Amino acid sequence: MRGPASVEGDERIRLFLALQLPPATVDAIVAWQGEALADGPGVRAVARENLHITLAFLGHRPAAELEPIAGALREAAEAAEPARLTLRGYRETRSVGMLTFDDEDGRAAALAADLHGRLEALGVYEPERRRWLPHVTVARFRERPRLQPALPELKPFVPSDAAAYLSRLRPGGAQYEVLESMRVGGR
């Protein structure tokens, strides 16, 4: 477990909470990005250090809220059972390409729902109306390229850690920093 980075109490920070990917999964996705996304016009592959599965995007929050938010994530992660995710497919929205996953036994969705409830009780989050979907954003673009890449060869995996991330917007894209990470399943 890593402790929170130093941020000032009245500073506003851009936060999200996510599941971290095992190194072998990240390696496979990065190798696939180099092959599958290289020919897409205007397509930017997401950097390896930014690959994750978002549980909740909180937007700009006062830094003083970090500890209660991280506490909610710690409690939800400790209460959760490890989830096993299997690659389902590739899809695009208006501005991103993503790999989507099936959540065997619904454990990742249960973690997300528990976390959303805890964050909502803190008054820092309003759950989205659409169902939570485990996915990894792998590409960003200004114009949807309508790619139909072959899928990467990804073995089913278990994200063992959850983390609170600081997101800094930069001209070259967002830069993420783990503020605190913890094991899923209280291990």
Secondary structure per residue as TSV (DSSP state, phi and psi in degrees):
chain	resnum	aa	ss	phi	psi
A	1	M	-	360.0	139.6
A	2	R	B	-111.4	141.2
A	3	G	-	-81.5	163.5
A	4	P	-	-62.4	142.8
A	5	A	-	-69.0	163.6
A	6	S	-	-83.5	123.3
A	7	V	-	-138.7	150.6
A	8	E	-	-81.4	148.1
A	9	G	T	-59.7	-36.0
A	10	D	T	-96.7	-3.3
A	11	E	S	-69.7	143.5
A	12	R	E	-98.3	128.7
A	13	I	E	-123.7	148.0
A	14	R	E	-91.8	117.2
A	15	L	E	-120.5	148.2
A	16	F	E	-148.7	159.4
A	17	L	E	-117.8	138.9
A	18	A	E	-152.4	163.6
A	19	L	E	-90.2	137.4
A	20	Q	-	-91.6	148.1
A	21	L	-	-93.1	145.8
A	22	P	-	-63.5	148.5
A	23	P	H	-53.9	-40.5
A	24	A	H	-64.1	-35.3
A	25	T	H	-67.9	-44.5
A	26	V	H	-60.4	-45.9
A	27	D	H	-57.7	-45.2
A	28	A	H	-65.0	-40.5
A	29	I	H	-66.2	-44.2
A	30	V	H	-62.5	-43.4
A	31	A	H	-61.3	-42.7
A	32	W	H	-64.9	-42.2
A	33	Q	H	-55.0	-44.0
A	34	G	H	-60.3	-32.1
A	35	E	H	-89.8	-51.5
A	36	A	H	-78.2	-27.8
A	37	L	S	-106.0	-6.4
A	38	A	T	-60.8	-33.2
A	39	D	T	-90.8	-4.2
A	40	G	S	-73.5	122.8
A	41	P	T	-66.3	128.2
A	42	G	T	70.9	16.0
A	43	V	-	-92.9	128.4
A	44	R	E	-111.4	118.3
A	45	A	E	-68.4	140.3
A	46	V	-	-72.0	133.7
A	47	A	-	-62.2	146.7
A	48	R	G	-52.2	-39.7
A	49	E	G	-72.0	-9.0
A	50	N	G	-104.2	4.6
A	51	L	-	-81.6	126.6
A	52	H	-	-165.3	174.6
A	53	I	E	-115.8	109.5
A	54	T	E	-67.7	130.9
A	55	L	E	-94.6	-41.5
A	56	A	E	-158.1	129.8
A	57	F	E	-98.9	124.5
A	58	L	E	-104.0	-14.0
A	59	G	E	70.9	-156.1
A	60	H	E	-78.8	122.8
A	61	R	E	-131.6	151.9
A	62	P	E	-62.2	138.1
A	63	A	G	-57.7	-27.9
A	64	A	G	-62.9	-19.3
A	65	E	G	-83.6	-7.6
A	66	L	H	-57.7	-47.1
A	67	E	H	-62.9	-47.2
A	68	P	H	-63.9	-35.5
A	69	I	H	-66.5	-46.9
A	70	A	H	-62.8	-35.7
A	71	G	H	-62.7	-41.5
A	72	A	H	-63.3	-40.5
A	73	L	H	-66.0	-43.5
A	74	R	H	-57.9	-46.9
A	75	E	H	-64.7	-44.1
A	76	A	H	-66.2	-40.6
A	77	A	H	-66.2	-40.9
A	78	E	H	-66.2	-36.2
A	79	A	H	-78.6	-16.2
A	80	A	S	-79.9	155.4
A	81	E	-	-97.2	142.3
A	82	P	-	-55.1	137.2
A	83	A	-	-99.4	147.5
A	84	R	E	-114.7	122.2
A	85	L	E	-113.4	139.5
A	86	T	E	-125.9	134.7
A	87	L	E	-57.9	130.8
A	88	R	E	-103.5	-50.2
A	89	G	E	-179.6	-173.7
A	90	Y	E	-115.3	140.1
A	91	R	E	-148.6	160.2
A	92	E	E	-123.7	148.1
A	93	T	-	-110.8	-167.4
A	94	R	S	-57.9	-34.1
A	95	S	S	-131.2	-1.4
A	96	V	E	-138.9	152.9
A	97	G	E	-109.6	141.5
A	98	M	E	-142.1	153.5
A	99	L	E	-97.4	129.8
A	100	T	E	-105.6	155.6
A	101	F	E	-132.6	147.1
A	102	D	E	-85.9	139.6
A	103	D	E	-105.1	93.0
A	104	E	E	-58.7	130.6
A	105	D	T	67.6	2.6
A	106	G	T	67.2	19.5
A	107	R	H	-70.9	-37.0
A	108	A	H	-67.0	-40.8
A	109	A	H	-64.8	-37.3
A	110	A	H	-65.4	-40.9
A	111	L	H	-61.3	-47.2
A	112	A	H	-60.4	-44.6
A	113	A	H	-64.4	-42.4
A	114	D	H	-62.4	-46.8
A	115	L	H	-61.0	-45.7
A	116	H	H	-58.1	-42.6
A	117	G	H	-62.5	-42.7
A	118	R	H	-64.7	-42.7
A	119	L	H	-67.6	-39.0
A	120	E	H	-62.9	-40.8
A	121	A	H	-63.2	-30.8
A	122	L	H	-75.7	-15.0
A	123	G	T	80.1	22.3
A	124	V	S	-112.7	1.7
A	125	Y	-	-152.9	138.8
A	126	E	-	-118.4	113.4
A	127	P	-	-56.3	145.9
A	128	E	-	-70.4	157.3
A	129	R	S	-76.0	-32.1
A	130	R	S	-79.9	154.9
A	131	R	-	-63.6	140.2
A	132	W	-	-64.9	134.9
A	133	L	-	-124.3	120.4
A	134	P	-	-69.2	121.3
A	135	H	E	-154.4	158.4
A	136	V	E	-120.3	119.9
A	137	T	E	-72.3	122.8
A	138	V	E	-113.8	-14.7
A	139	A	E	-150.8	151.3
A	140	R	E	-128.7	149.6
A	141	F	-	-159.5	159.4
A	142	R	S	-87.4	-36.6
A	143	E	S	-119.0	131.4
A	144	R	-	-61.5	119.5
A	145	P	-	-83.4	-12.9
A	146	R	-	55.9	49.4
A	147	L	-	-70.8	152.1
A	148	Q	-	-134.9	63.2
A	149	P	-	-72.5	152.8
A	150	A	-	-63.4	146.8
A	151	L	-	-77.2	150.8
A	152	P	-	-69.4	157.5
A	153	E	-	-87.3	92.5
A	154	L	-	-112.2	127.7
A	155	K	-	-76.9	151.7
A	156	P	-	-53.8	146.8
A	157	F	B	-141.1	161.2
A	158	V	-	-118.7	111.7
A	159	P	-	-71.0	116.5
A	160	S	-	-90.3	-15.9
A	161	D	E	-125.6	150.3
A	162	A	E	-119.0	154.4
A	163	A	E	-147.8	152.0
A	164	A	E	-96.7	127.8
A	165	Y	E	-115.4	143.0
A	166	L	E	-96.3	131.7
A	167	S	E	-114.4	121.2
A	168	R	E	-110.4	124.8
A	169	L	E	-81.8	126.3
A	170	R	E	-126.1	159.6
A	171	P	T	-55.9	-33.4
A	172	G	T	-87.6	3.4
A	173	G	E	124.1	172.6
A	174	A	E	-70.1	145.0
A	175	Q	E	-118.4	127.9
A	176	Y	E	-108.1	142.7
A	177	E	E	-131.8	129.0
A	178	V	E	-73.2	122.1
A	179	L	E	-88.9	-36.8
A	180	E	E	-159.2	139.2
A	181	S	E	-129.2	154.0
A	182	M	E	-149.2	156.4
A	183	R	E	-70.8	147.0
A	184	V	T	-91.6	132.8
A	185	G	T	93.1	11.6
A	186	G	-	63.6	21.3
A	187	R	-	-85.2	360.0
